[in-house]
């Protein structure tokens, strides 16, 4: 179970990074030829190493970071049309998948740690 949750988080984070870059550079940029909005992928690189190494603390704070991408996806799915709206729905789905896997991973790794003796 822990391995599946780990893989789900890793794959969804990498897919979200790729989606953000492809969306704003090639698929449906705000301006022809790409836009500076592709820089929104940079914050996703911050937790990448910790996520790939299975660090519980990184999963905890990255689950809060990803909520911004969820919000953007929801808002742009209503505001945009065509390909951009479809990409926004995919962003929303990837953010939800990452969030769920990050929360489950943090919970599963907490259960495997020994409890401290209470005084």
Secondary structure, DSSP 4 states (H G I P E B T S, - for coil): -HHHHHHHHHHHHHHHHHHHHHIIIIIS-SSTT--GGGGGGHHHHHTHHHHHTT-HHHHHHHHHHHHHHHHHHHHHHHH--THHHHHHHHHHHHHHHHHHHHHHHHHHHHHTSPPPPP-
